[in-house]
Amino acid sequence: MKVARNPVILAQLAYVYARAGMEDKATTILKGLEAQVKQRYVCGFNVACLYAGLGDKGQAYAWLEKAYADRSD
């Protein structure tokens, strides 16, 4: 299913898992997203939101910086 590979949808789903206390499911999706980053463009904002949902402010800020750098021409 094409939707299942969409990084935006995956990040949103993982955020919901994280906020619902299902960190293991959120982390599994996060690892998949980080693997996708190596092969295609994934907006850092979505990954940052996921890290924020997991409570990792340091990684959230790092991904926000990456998103800004990727889009600042």
PDB file with SEQRES, HELIX, SHEET and CRYST1 records, atoms N, CA, C and O in Angstrom:
SEQRES   1 A   73  MET LYS VAL ALA ARG ASN PRO VAL ILE LEU ALA GLN LEU          
SEQRES   2 A   73  ALA TYR VAL TYR ALA ARG ALA GLY MET GLU ASP LYS ALA          
SEQRES   3 A   73  THR THR ILE LEU LYS GLY LEU GLU ALA GLN VAL LYS GLN          
SEQRES   4 A   73  ARG TYR VAL CYS GLY PHE ASN VAL ALA CYS LEU TYR ALA          
SEQRES   5 A   73  GLY LEU GLY ASP LYS GLY GLN ALA TYR ALA TRP LEU GLU          
SEQRES   6 A   73  LYS ALA TYR ALA ASP ARG SER ASP                              
HELIX    1 AA1 VAL A    3  ARG A    5  5                                   3    
HELIX    2 AA2 PRO A    7  ARG A   19  1                                  13    
HELIX    3 AA3 GLU A   23  VAL A   37  1                                  15    
HELIX    4 AA4 GLY A   44  LEU A   54  1                                  11    
HELIX    5 AA5 LYS A   57  ARG A   71  1                                  15    
CRYST1    1.000    1.000    1.000  90.00  90.00  90.00 P 1           1          
ATOM      1  N   MET A   1       0.833  -1.161   0.000  1.00  0.00           N  
ATOM      2  CA  MET A   1       0.000   0.000   0.000  1.00  0.00           C  
ATOM      3  C   MET A   1       0.890   1.240   0.000  1.00  0.00           C  
ATOM      4  O   MET A   1       1.800   1.353   0.822  1.00  0.00           O  
ATOM      5  N   LYS A   2       0.637   2.145  -0.895  1.00  0.00           N  
ATOM      6  CA  LYS A   2       1.443   3.344  -1.056  1.00  0.00           C  
ATOM      7  C   LYS A   2       1.358   4.259   0.161  1.00  0.00           C  
ATOM      8  O   LYS A   2       2.356   4.871   0.541  1.00  0.00           O  
ATOM      9  N   VAL A   3       0.200   4.360   0.770  1.00  0.00           N  
ATOM     10  CA  VAL A   3       0.019   5.222   1.934  1.00  0.00           C  
ATOM     11  C   VAL A   3       0.936   4.777   3.073  1.00  0.00           C  
ATOM     12  O   VAL A   3       1.449   5.612   3.818  1.00  0.00           O  
ATOM     13  N   ALA A   4       1.142   3.484   3.210  1.00  0.00           N  
ATOM     14  CA  ALA A   4       1.944   2.949   4.302  1.00  0.00           C  
ATOM     15  C   ALA A   4       3.403   3.385   4.214  1.00  0.00           C  
ATOM     16  O   ALA A   4       4.116   3.304   5.214  1.00  0.00           O  
ATOM     17  N   ARG A   5       3.869   3.840   3.065  1.00  0.00           N  
ATOM     18  CA  ARG A   5       5.254   4.283   2.922  1.00  0.00           C  
ATOM     19  C   ARG A   5       5.371   5.800   2.936  1.00  0.00           C  
ATOM     20  O   ARG A   5       6.479   6.330   2.863  1.00  0.00           O  
ATOM     21  N   ASN A   6       4.272   6.493   3.025  1.00  0.00           N  
ATOM     22  CA  ASN A   6       4.299   7.947   3.020  1.00  0.00           C  
ATOM     23  C   ASN A   6       4.888   8.434   4.341  1.00  0.00           C  
ATOM     24  O   ASN A   6       4.308   8.190   5.399  1.00  0.00           O  
ATOM     25  N   PRO A   7       6.048   9.129   4.297  1.00  0.00           N  
ATOM     26  CA  PRO A   7       6.707   9.525   5.541  1.00  0.00           C  
ATOM     27  C   PRO A   7       5.883  10.489   6.400  1.00  0.00           C  
ATOM     28  O   PRO A   7       6.003  10.470   7.625  1.00  0.00           O  
ATOM     29  N   VAL A   8       5.062  11.318   5.789  1.00  0.00           N  
ATOM     30  CA  VAL A   8       4.239  12.244   6.564  1.00  0.00           C  
ATOM     31  C   VAL A   8       3.222  11.465   7.391  1.00  0.00           C  
ATOM     32  O   VAL A   8       3.056  11.718   8.584  1.00  0.00           O  
ATOM     33  N   ILE A   9       2.557  10.532   6.760  1.00  0.00           N  
ATOM     34  CA  ILE A   9       1.549   9.732   7.455  1.00  0.00           C  
ATOM     35  C   ILE A   9       2.210   8.852   8.513  1.00  0.00           C  
ATOM     36  O   ILE A   9       1.687   8.713   9.619  1.00  0.00           O  
ATOM     37  N   LEU A  10       3.345   8.264   8.184  1.00  0.00           N  
ATOM     38  CA  LEU A  10       4.045   7.434   9.155  1.00  0.00           C  
ATOM     39  C   LEU A  10       4.469   8.241  10.376  1.00  0.00           C  
ATOM     40  O   LEU A  10       4.330   7.775  11.507  1.00  0.00           O  
ATOM     41  N   ALA A  11       4.982   9.442  10.155  1.00  0.00           N  
ATOM     42  CA  ALA A  11       5.413  10.286  11.281  1.00  0.00           C  
ATOM     43  C   ALA A  11       4.219  10.660  12.156  1.00  0.00           C  
ATOM     44  O   ALA A  11       4.327  10.663  13.383  1.00  0.00           O  
ATOM     45  N   GLN A  12       3.090  10.973  11.539  1.00  0.00           N  
ATOM     46  CA  GLN A  12       1.897  11.322  12.312  1.00  0.00           C  
ATOM     47  C   GLN A  12       1.394  10.128  13.117  1.00  0.00           C  
ATOM     48  O   GLN A  12       1.018  10.268  14.281  1.00  0.00           O  
ATOM     49  N   LEU A  13       1.390   8.965  12.495  1.00  0.00           N  
ATOM     50  CA  LEU A  13       0.969   7.752  13.190  1.00  0.00           C  
ATOM     51  C   LEU A  13       1.893   7.463  14.366  1.00  0.00           C  
ATOM     52  O   LEU A  13       1.431   7.137  15.460  1.00  0.00           O  
ATOM     53  N   ALA A  14       3.184   7.582  14.141  1.00  0.00           N  
ATOM     54  CA  ALA A  14       4.156   7.321  15.205  1.00  0.00           C  
ATOM     55  C   ALA A  14       4.010   8.331  16.335  1.00  0.00           C  
ATOM     56  O   ALA A  14       4.159   7.976  17.505  1.00  0.00           O  
ATOM     57  N   TYR A  15       3.720   9.584  15.999  1.00  0.00           N  
ATOM     58  CA  TYR A  15       3.487  10.595  17.028  1.00  0.00           C  
ATOM     59  C   TYR A  15       2.310  10.197  17.916  1.00  0.00           C  
ATOM     60  O   TYR A  15       2.377  10.309  19.140  1.00  0.00           O  
ATOM     61  N   VAL A  16       1.251   9.740  17.297  1.00  0.00           N  
ATOM     62  CA  VAL A  16       0.073   9.319  18.058  1.00  0.00           C  
ATOM     63  C   VAL A  16       0.432   8.133  18.960  1.00  0.00           C  
ATOM     64  O   VAL A  16       0.029   8.089  20.122  1.00  0.00           O  
ATOM     65  N   TYR A  17       1.183   7.183  18.427  1.00  0.00           N  
ATOM     66  CA  TYR A  17       1.638   6.063  19.251  1.00  0.00           C  
ATOM     67  C   TYR A  17       2.455   6.556  20.440  1.00  0.00           C  
ATOM     68  O   TYR A  17       2.257   6.108  21.569  1.00  0.00           O  
ATOM     69  N   ALA A  18       3.368   7.477  20.178  1.00  0.00           N  
ATOM     70  CA  ALA A  18       4.228   7.993  21.246  1.00  0.00           C  
ATOM     71  C   ALA A  18       3.400   8.672  22.331  1.00  0.00           C  
ATOM     72  O   ALA A  18       3.616   8.432  23.519  1.00  0.00           O  
ATOM     73  N   ARG A  19       2.469   9.507  21.935  1.00  0.00           N  
ATOM     74  CA  ARG A  19       1.640  10.238  22.904  1.00  0.00           C  
ATOM     75  C   ARG A  19       0.682   9.307  23.647  1.00  0.00           C  
ATOM     76  O   ARG A  19       0.235   9.616  24.751  1.00  0.00           O  
ATOM     77  N   ALA A  20       0.372   8.170  23.031  1.00  0.00           N  
ATOM     78  CA  ALA A  20      -0.521   7.198  23.665  1.00  0.00           C  
ATOM     79  C   ALA A  20       0.240   6.229  24.569  1.00  0.00           C  
ATOM     80  O   ALA A  20      -0.347   5.318  25.151  1.00  0.00           O  
ATOM     81  N   GLY A  21       1.559   6.438  24.678  1.00  0.00           N  
ATOM     82  CA  GLY A  21       2.362   5.581  25.541  1.00  0.00           C  
ATOM     83  C   GLY A  21       2.878   4.317  24.886  1.00  0.00           C  
ATOM     84  O   GLY A  21       3.399   3.432  25.564  1.00  0.00           O  
ATOM     85  N   MET A  22       2.741   4.226  23.596  1.00  0.00           N  
ATOM     86  CA  MET A  22       3.223   3.049  22.853  1.00  0.00           C  
ATOM     87  C   MET A  22       4.559   3.381  22.182  1.00  0.00           C  
ATOM     88  O   MET A  22       4.680   3.377  20.957  1.00  0.00           O  
ATOM     89  N   GLU A  23       5.564   3.671  23.032  1.00  0.00           N  
ATOM     90  CA  GLU A  23       6.857   4.116  22.521  1.00  0.00           C  
ATOM     91  C   GLU A  23       7.540   3.086  21.632  1.00  0.00           C  
ATOM     92  O   GLU A  23       8.259   3.445  20.700  1.00  0.00           O  
ATOM     93  N   ASP A  24       7.316   1.802  21.920  1.00  0.00           N  
ATOM     94  CA  ASP A  24       7.946   0.769  21.103  1.00  0.00           C  
ATOM     95  C   ASP A  24       7.469   0.829  19.654  1.00  0.00           C  
ATOM     96  O   ASP A  24       8.273   0.696  18.731  1.00  0.00           O  
ATOM     97  N   LYS A  25       6.178   1.025  19.450  1.00  0.00           N  
ATOM     98  CA  LYS A  25       5.651   1.140  18.086  1.00  0.00           C  
ATOM     99  C   LYS A  25       6.155   2.419  17.421  1.00  0.00           C  
ATOM    100  O   LYS A  25       6.512   2.414  16.243  1.00  0.00           O  
ATOM    101  N   ALA A  26       6.182   3.516  18.186  1.00  0.00           N  
ATOM    102  CA  ALA A  26       6.656   4.791  17.647  1.00  0.00           C  
ATOM    103  C   ALA A  26       8.128   4.688  17.251  1.00  0.00           C  
ATOM    104  O   ALA A  26       8.529   5.195  16.203  1.00  0.00           O  
ATOM    105  N   THR A  27       8.921   4.040  18.080  1.00  0.00           N  
ATOM    106  CA  THR A  27      10.355   3.903  17.805  1.00  0.00           C  
ATOM    107  C   THR A  27      10.594   3.024  16.581  1.00  0.00           C  
ATOM    108  O   THR A  27      11.508   3.287  15.800  1.00  0.00           O  
ATOM    109  N   THR A  28       9.796   2.005  16.409  1.00  0.00           N  
ATOM    110  CA  THR A  28       9.925   1.144  15.230  1.00  0.00           C  
ATOM    111  C   THR A  28       9.679   1.953  13.954  1.00  0.00           C  
ATOM    112  O   THR A  28      10.429   1.830  12.985  1.00  0.00           O  
ATOM    113  N   ILE A  29       8.648   2.764  13.955  1.00  0.00           N  
ATOM    114  CA  ILE A  29       8.352   3.603  12.797  1.00  0.00           C  
ATOM    115  C   ILE A  29       9.457   4.633  12.601  1.00  0.00           C  
ATOM    116  O   ILE A  29       9.864   4.904  11.471  1.00  0.00           O  
ATOM    117  N   LEU A  30       9.942   5.208  13.700  1.00  0.00           N  
ATOM    118  CA  LEU A  30      11.019   6.190  13.629  1.00  0.00           C  
ATOM    119  C   LEU A  30      12.258   5.611  12.954  1.00  0.00           C  
ATOM    120  O   LEU A  30      12.868   6.273  12.114  1.00  0.00           O  
ATOM    121  N   LYS A  31      12.629   4.409  13.304  1.00  0.00           N  
ATOM    122  CA  LYS A  31      13.792   3.758  12.681  1.00  0.00           C  
ATOM    123  C   LYS A  31      13.571   3.606  11.176  1.00  0.00           C  
ATOM    124  O   LYS A  31      14.495   3.797  10.385  1.00  0.00           O  
ATOM    125  N   GLY A  32      12.360   3.265  10.791  1.00  0.00           N  
ATOM    126  CA  GLY A  32      12.043   3.150   9.369  1.00  0.00           C  
ATOM    127  C   GLY A  32      12.132   4.486   8.653  1.00  0.00           C  
ATOM    128  O   GLY A  32      12.620   4.559   7.525  1.00  0.00           O  
ATOM    129  N   LEU A  33      11.666   5.540   9.303  1.00  0.00           N  
ATOM    130  CA  LEU A  33      11.754   6.876   8.705  1.00  0.00           C  
ATOM    131  C   LEU A  33      13.208   7.303   8.544  1.00  0.00           C  
ATOM    132  O   LEU A  33      13.595   7.841   7.507  1.00  0.00           O  
ATOM    133  N   GLU A  34      14.007   7.059   9.575  1.00  0.00           N  
ATOM    134  CA  GLU A  34      15.416   7.431   9.489  1.00  0.00           C  
ATOM    135  C   GLU A  34      16.140   6.641   8.403  1.00  0.00           C  
ATOM    136  O   GLU A  34      17.092   7.143   7.805  1.00  0.00           O  
ATOM    137  N   ALA A  35      15.703   5.423   8.143  1.00  0.00           N  
ATOM    138  CA  ALA A  35      16.269   4.651   7.035  1.00  0.00           C  
ATOM    139  C   ALA A  35      15.858   5.257   5.696  1.00  0.00           C  
ATOM    140  O   ALA A  35      16.652   5.277   4.755  1.00  0.00           O  
ATOM    141  N   GLN A  36      14.618   5.753   5.603  1.00  0.00           N  
ATOM    142  CA  GLN A  36      14.148   6.383   4.367  1.00  0.00           C  
ATOM    143  C   GLN A  36      14.932   7.654   4.058  1.00  0.00           C  
ATOM    144  O   GLN A  36      15.161   7.983   2.894  1.00  0.00           O  
ATOM    145  N   VAL A  37      15.343   8.366   5.109  1.00  0.00           N  
ATOM    146  CA  VAL A  37      16.085   9.619   4.923  1.00  0.00           C  
ATOM    147  C   VAL A  37      17.348   9.382   4.094  1.00  0.00           C  
ATOM    148  O   VAL A  37      17.777  10.257   3.343  1.00  0.00           O  
ATOM    149  N   LYS A  38      17.933   8.210   4.232  1.00  0.00           N  
ATOM    150  CA  LYS A  38      19.165   7.881   3.509  1.00  0.00           C  
ATOM    151  C   LYS A  38      18.912   7.632   2.024  1.00  0.00           C  
ATOM    152  O   LYS A  38      19.846   7.669   1.223  1.00  0.00           O  
ATOM    153  N   GLN A  39      17.662   7.381   1.651  1.00  0.00           N  
ATOM    154  CA  GLN A  39      17.342   7.027   0.279  1.00  0.00           C  
ATOM    155  C   GLN A  39      16.491   8.063  -0.449  1.00  0.00           C  
ATOM    156  O   GLN A  39      16.474   8.094  -1.679  1.00  0.00           O  
ATOM    157  N   ARG A  40      15.784   8.913   0.300  1.00  0.00           N  
ATOM    158  CA  ARG A  40      14.889   9.886  -0.319  1.00  0.00           C  
ATOM    159  C   ARG A  40      14.696  11.061   0.626  1.00  0.00           C  
ATOM    160  O   ARG A  40      15.099  11.011   1.787  1.00  0.00           O  
ATOM    161  N   TYR A  41      14.081  12.107   0.121  1.00  0.00           N  
ATOM    162  CA  TYR A  41      13.824  13.280   0.959  1.00  0.00           C  
ATOM    163  C   TYR A  41      12.667  12.994   1.902  1.00  0.00           C  
ATOM    164  O   TYR A  41      11.590  12.561   1.493  1.00  0.00           O  
ATOM    165  N   VAL A  42      12.923  13.245   3.158  1.00  0.00           N  
ATOM    166  CA  VAL A  42      11.888  13.179   4.186  1.00  0.00           C  
ATOM    167  C   VAL A  42      11.972  14.500   4.937  1.00  0.00           C  
ATOM    168  O   VAL A  42      13.042  14.865   5.424  1.00  0.00           O  
ATOM    169  N   CYS A  43      10.880  15.210   5.036  1.00  0.00           N  
ATOM    170  CA  CYS A  43      10.870  16.506   5.706  1.00  0.00           C  
ATOM    171  C   CYS A  43      11.247  16.340   7.178  1.00  0.00           C  
ATOM    172  O   CYS A  43      10.612  15.592   7.921  1.00  0.00           O  
ATOM    173  N   GLY A  44      12.284  17.049   7.570  1.00  0.00           N  
ATOM    174  CA  GLY A  44      12.762  16.967   8.941  1.00  0.00           C  
ATOM    175  C   GLY A  44      11.745  17.421   9.965  1.00  0.00           C  
ATOM    176  O   GLY A  44      11.798  16.989  11.116  1.00  0.00           O  
ATOM    177  N   PHE A  45      10.813  18.290   9.571  1.00  0.00           N  
ATOM    178  CA  PHE A  45       9.773  18.747  10.488  1.00  0.00           C  
ATOM    179  C   PHE A  45       8.947  17.574  11.006  1.00  0.00           C  
ATOM    180  O   PHE A  45       8.619  17.514  12.191  1.00  0.00           O  
ATOM    181  N   ASN A  46       8.615  16.646  10.118  1.00  0.00           N  
ATOM    182  CA  ASN A  46       7.809  15.498  10.525  1.00  0.00           C  
ATOM    183  C   ASN A  46       8.559  14.612  11.506  1.00  0.00           C  
ATOM    184  O   ASN A  46       7.977  14.117  12.471  1.00  0.00           O  
ATOM    185  N   VAL A  47       9.842  14.413  11.265  1.00  0.00           N  
ATOM    186  CA  VAL A  47      10.653  13.618  12.178  1.00  0.00           C  
ATOM    187  C   VAL A  47      10.803  14.361  13.510  1.00  0.00           C  
ATOM    188  O   VAL A  47      10.779  13.741  14.573  1.00  0.00           O  
ATOM    189  N   ALA A  48      10.958  15.681  13.452  1.00  0.00           N  
ATOM    190  CA  ALA A  48      11.062  16.486  14.668  1.00  0.00           C  
ATOM    191  C   ALA A  48       9.806  16.346  15.524  1.00  0.00           C  
ATOM    192  O   ALA A  48       9.899  16.208  16.743  1.00  0.00           O  
ATOM    193  N   CYS A  49       8.652  16.381  14.902  1.00  0.00           N  
ATOM    194  CA  CYS A  49       7.401  16.231  15.642  1.00  0.00           C  
ATOM    195  C   CYS A  49       7.341  14.873  16.333  1.00  0.00           C  
ATOM    196  O   CYS A  49       6.874  14.766  17.467  1.00  0.00           O  
ATOM    197  N   LEU A  50       7.808  13.853  15.653  1.00  0.00           N  
ATOM    198  CA  LEU A  50       7.819  12.516  16.236  1.00  0.00           C  
ATOM    199  C   LEU A  50       8.732  12.473  17.456  1.00  0.00           C  
ATOM    200  O   LEU A  50       8.361  11.933  18.498  1.00  0.00           O  
ATOM    201  N   TYR A  51       9.933  13.047  17.322  1.00  0.00           N  
ATOM    202  CA  TYR A  51      10.841  13.084  18.471  1.00  0.00           C  
ATOM    203  C   TYR A  51      10.229  13.886  19.620  1.00  0.00           C  
ATOM    204  O   TYR A  51      10.395  13.518  20.783  1.00  0.00           O  
ATOM    205  N   ALA A  52       9.534  14.959  19.313  1.00  0.00           N  
ATOM    206  CA  ALA A  52       8.869  15.736  20.359  1.00  0.00           C  
ATOM    207  C   ALA A  52       7.815  14.888  21.068  1.00  0.00           C  
ATOM    208  O   ALA A  52       7.665  14.957  22.287  1.00  0.00           O  
ATOM    209  N   GLY A  53       7.095  14.097  20.294  1.00  0.00           N  
ATOM    210  CA  GLY A  53       6.102  13.205  20.879  1.00  0.00           C  
ATOM    211  C   GLY A  53       6.712  12.170  21.798  1.00  0.00           C  
ATOM    212  O   GLY A  53       6.084  11.727  22.759  1.00  0.00           O  
ATOM    213  N   LEU A  54       7.948  11.787  21.493  1.00  0.00           N  
ATOM    214  CA  LEU A  54       8.670  10.838  22.341  1.00  0.00           C  
ATOM    215  C   LEU A  54       9.337  11.525  23.526  1.00  0.00           C  
ATOM    216  O   LEU A  54       9.877  10.860  24.410  1.00  0.00           O  
ATOM    217  N   GLY A  55       9.301  12.854  23.544  1.00  0.00           N  
ATOM    218  CA  GLY A  55       9.905  13.592  24.645  1.00  0.00           C  
ATOM    219  C   GLY A  55      11.386  13.863  24.499  1.00  0.00           C  
ATOM    220  O   GLY A  55      12.033  14.279  25.460  1.00  0.00           O  
ATOM    221  N   ASP A  56      11.939  13.637  23.312  1.00  0.00           N  
ATOM    222  CA  ASP A  56      13.361  13.869  23.060  1.00  0.00           C  
ATOM    223  C   ASP A  56      13.537  15.246  22.425  1.00  0.00           C  
ATOM    224  O   ASP A  56      13.582  15.380  21.203  1.00  0.00           O  
ATOM    225  N   LYS A  57      13.637  16.267  23.280  1.00  0.00           N  
ATOM    226  CA  LYS A  57      13.716  17.638  22.790  1.00  0.00           C  
ATOM    227  C   LYS A  57      14.986  17.902  21.999  1.00  0.00           C  
ATOM    228  O   LYS A  57      14.961  18.656  21.026  1.00  0.00           O  
ATOM    229  N   GLY A  58      16.089  17.295  22.399  1.00  0.00           N  
ATOM    230  CA  GLY A  58      17.351  17.502  21.693  1.00  0.00           C  
ATOM    231  C   GLY A  58      17.269  17.056  20.241  1.00  0.00           C  
ATOM    232  O   GLY A  58      17.677  17.791  19.341  1.00  0.00           O  
ATOM    233  N   GLN A  59      16.753  15.877  20.011  1.00  0.00           N  
ATOM    234  CA  GLN A  59      16.610  15.372  18.646  1.00  0.00           C  
ATOM    235  C   GLN A  59      15.542  16.157  17.891  1.00  0.00           C  
ATOM    236  O   GLN A  59      15.673  16.388  16.689  1.00  0.00           O  
ATOM    237  N   ALA A  60      14.502  16.562  18.580  1.00  0.00           N  
ATOM    238  CA  ALA A  60      13.464  17.363  17.921  1.00  0.00           C  
ATOM    239  C   ALA A  60      14.060  18.656  17.383  1.00  0.00           C  
ATOM    240  O   ALA A  60      13.814  19.023  16.234  1.00  0.00           O  
ATOM    241  N   TYR A  61      14.845  19.349  18.211  1.00  0.00           N  
ATOM    242  CA  TYR A  61      15.480  20.590  17.760  1.00  0.00           C  
ATOM    243  C   TYR A  61      16.489  20.332  16.639  1.00  0.00           C  
ATOM    244  O   TYR A  61      16.590  21.120  15.698  1.00  0.00           O  
ATOM    245  N   ALA A  62      17.227  19.241  16.739  1.00  0.00           N  
ATOM    246  CA  ALA A  62      18.202  18.914  15.693  1.00  0.00           C  
ATOM    247  C   ALA A  62      17.508  18.697  14.351  1.00  0.00           C  
ATOM    248  O   ALA A  62      17.996  19.153  13.317  1.00  0.00           O  
ATOM    249  N   TRP A  63      16.373  18.003  14.366  1.00  0.00           N  
ATOM    250  CA  TRP A  63      15.641  17.760  13.123  1.00  0.00           C  
ATOM    251  C   TRP A  63      14.981  19.031  12.598  1.00  0.00           C  
ATOM    252  O   TRP A  63      14.840  19.200  11.387  1.00  0.00           O  
ATOM    253  N   LEU A  64      14.572  19.932  13.505  1.00  0.00           N  
ATOM    254  CA  LEU A  64      14.045  21.222  13.055  1.00  0.00           C  
ATOM    255  C   LEU A  64      15.136  22.033  12.367  1.00  0.00           C  
ATOM    256  O   LEU A  64      14.887  22.678  11.349  1.00  0.00           O  
ATOM    257  N   GLU A  65      16.343  22.001  12.922  1.00  0.00           N  
ATOM    258  CA  GLU A  65      17.478  22.685  12.288  1.00  0.00           C  
ATOM    259  C   GLU A  65      17.762  22.089  10.916  1.00  0.00           C  
ATOM    260  O   GLU A  65      18.025  22.817   9.959  1.00  0.00           O  
ATOM    261  N   LYS A  66      17.709  20.759  10.823  1.00  0.00           N  
ATOM    262  CA  LYS A  66      17.934  20.089   9.541  1.00  0.00           C  
ATOM    263  C   LYS A  66      16.858  20.495   8.535  1.00  0.00           C  
ATOM    264  O   LYS A  66      17.165  20.767   7.374  1.00  0.00           O  
ATOM    265  N   ALA A  67      15.608  20.535   8.971  1.00  0.00           N  
ATOM    266  CA  ALA A  67      14.513  20.937   8.079  1.00  0.00           C  
ATOM    267  C   ALA A  67      14.734  22.356   7.580  1.00  0.00           C  
ATOM    268  O   ALA A  67      14.538  22.641   6.399  1.00  0.00           O  
ATOM    269  N   TYR A  68      15.140  23.245   8.478  1.00  0.00           N  
ATOM    270  CA  TYR A  68      15.400  24.636   8.088  1.00  0.00           C  
ATOM    271  C   TYR A  68      16.547  24.704   7.089  1.00  0.00           C  
ATOM    272  O   TYR A  68      16.458  25.404   6.081  1.00  0.00           O  
ATOM    273  N   ALA A  69      17.626  23.974   7.371  1.00  0.00           N  
ATOM    274  CA  ALA A  69      18.790  24.000   6.469  1.00  0.00           C  
ATOM    275  C   ALA A  69      18.446  23.410   5.099  1.00  0.00           C  
ATOM    276  O   ALA A  69      18.913  23.906   4.073  1.00  0.00           O  
ATOM    277  N   ASP A  70      17.643  22.369   5.083  1.00  0.00           N  
ATOM    278  CA  ASP A  70      17.264  21.739   3.815  1.00  0.00           C  
ATOM    279  C   ASP A  70      16.428  22.681   2.939  1.00  0.00           C  
ATOM    280  O   ASP A  70      16.498  22.608   1.712  1.00  0.00           O  
ATOM    281  N   ARG A  71      15.644  23.558   3.559  1.00  0.00           N  
ATOM    282  CA  ARG A  71      14.724  24.406   2.801  1.00  0.00           C  
ATOM    283  C   ARG A  71      15.207  25.840   2.627  1.00  0.00           C  
ATOM    284  O   ARG A  71      14.562  26.621   1.928  1.00  0.00           O  
ATOM    285  N   SER A  72      16.322  26.202   3.245  1.00  0.00           N  
ATOM    286  CA  SER A  72      16.823  27.575   3.101  1.00  0.00           C  
ATOM    287  C   SER A  72      17.765  27.642   1.913  1.00  0.00           C  
ATOM    288  O   SER A  72      18.881  27.125   1.965  1.00  0.00           O  
ATOM    289  N   ASP A  73      17.325  28.266   0.869  1.00  0.00           N  
ATOM    290  CA  ASP A  73      18.114  28.344  -0.363  1.00  0.00           C  
ATOM    291  C   ASP A  73      18.949  29.566  -0.325  1.00  0.00           C  
ATOM    292  O   ASP A  73      19.697  29.832  -1.266  1.00  0.00           O  
TER     293      ASP A  73                                                      
END                                                                             
